[in-house]
């Protein structure tokens, strides 16, 4: 499991606009970004490279619609575990290795991990839960099944409040 550090990079409004456009469409061209921002292509290219080098843009990828490939069962599973030495890393890695798990969070509070997984049918769902409870140190699971996905996506910048944007610009 990766430990995320809280290293914030100084950004301006142009950087935030670039980030929002790239989040919305990873194939956006330098030409269209340059025209929208009234900058040269080389200036946009430089800014994109700087955002990548500083770890603000971590990857550029295609968003695959899970429903289009039959992954229509979304499950949210809370996992409670024994707190032995190194449990967060050991159990976290074991959970991350389970087929079907696509997001995993180590949490504080009544639950130790929250697992988001996608499967195509009930048999796969049962297998996934069996894989979770088979991990040494897992004490309890509680799963919820999503009936309808109301808001999905990875648009971080587009979902920021004005206050959040102001805080980024003040850094």
N, C-alpha and C positions, 0 to 999 in steps of 0.2 A: 504494500500500500504506500502510495506517495504521501509525504507530509507536505501540505501546501504551506508556503511561507507567505507572510503578509507584506510582501514587498510591493509598494505602490509606485508606479511610474508617473511622472508629471505628464499630463495630457492637456491638450487644448481642445476647443470646440471643433476644429477641423479633424483632429484625431478621432473624436467621438463620432463625428459624421461618417468618417471612413469606416470605423468599426461597425456602426449600425448598418451601413450599406453592404459590407462584406458578410455580416451575419444574415442579412436578408437574402443575399445571393452571392455565394462564394465564387461564381463565375463572372462577376461584374468586371467589365474591362477597365483598364487604366484610362482609356479614352473617355468613357462615360463618366468615370469618377472625376477626371480632370475637368471636364466640361461643367459638371454639376458644381464643383468647388471653385471654379475659375482659377485653377492652378495648372502648371505644366504637367505633362505625363511623368517627367523625371522627378518632380517634387512629390507627386503622389506615390511613385515607386519608392523613393527614399523613405517616406513616412511609413509605408507598408513594411518595408524591410526593418525599419527601426522598431515598429510594433512587434514584429516577429522576433527580432534579436532580444528584445526586452521581455519576451515571454507573455506579452499581452495577447497576441494571436498565437495560439498553441498549435493549430493545424487548420488546414483548409480541406474540407471534405464534402462529399455528397450526403444529403439527408435522405435516407431510405424510408419510405412509408412502410412501417411494419405490417399494417393491414393489407397492403398490396402483396405481401409474401406470406400471408396466412397467419401471422403472429397476432391473432385477434384477442388473446386472453392476456390481460395485463394484471399482474398480481403484486401487491405491496405486502411484504412480510416483515414483521417486527421479530427480532431475534434477541433473546436474553441468554446470557452465557455465564459460566463460572469465571470468576476474576482471578485466574492463576497468572503467574508471572509471564509476560509476553503475550497474553491472550489477544490483545487488540490486533497485533500483527499476525499471529498464527491463525486465528479464526478468520480474520479479515481476508487473508490470502486464500484460505480454503473456500470461503464464500465466493470470492471473486473468480475462482477457477471453475465454478459450476456452470455448465452449459445452460443458457437461457437468462442468466443474470446479466443485466446491462447497466444497472446503476447500483452502487453500494455506498452506504453512509455509516460511519462509526459515529454514534450519537451519545449524548449525555442524558441522564434521566432514568426513567423506568425501563427503557429499552436500550440495548447496547449497539445493535446494528439495525438498519432499515435497508431491505433488499427490494429493488424493483426488478421484476423479471417478466419476460414475455414467452409464451408458449402457444402452440397451435391447437392443443386439445387437452382434455382432462387427464389422459394417461401421462402426457408430458408434465402436466402440473403436479400430479402425484409423485412422479419420479423426482422432480425438482425439490419438492418438500422432503421426500425421503433422503435426498442427498444432503439437504441442510441439516436435518435432525441426526444424520449419521456422523456429523463432524464432532470430534471429541471436544467436550466443553460446552456444547449447545444444550441448554436446559429447557428452553420453551420457545415455541414459535406461535405467532398469531398472524393469520393472513387475511387480507381484504382483497376482493376482486372488483376491479373497476368495471362499472356497468356502461359508462359513456365517458369518453375523453373530451373534456370541455375546453381545455387549453393545454397545448403541448408546444414544444419547440425549444430552441436554444438561443433565443434572442435576449441576451443580457442587456445590451445598451438600450434597445427599444423599450424594455420594461422598466427602465429606471425612472424614478420620480424626479421632478425638478430639483428637489433638495439633494438627492443623490448626485445628480449631475453637477450641481454647484459645489458639493464637497470634493468631487474629482477635480474640477477646474481650479480649486483653491490650493491643491497640493503643490 
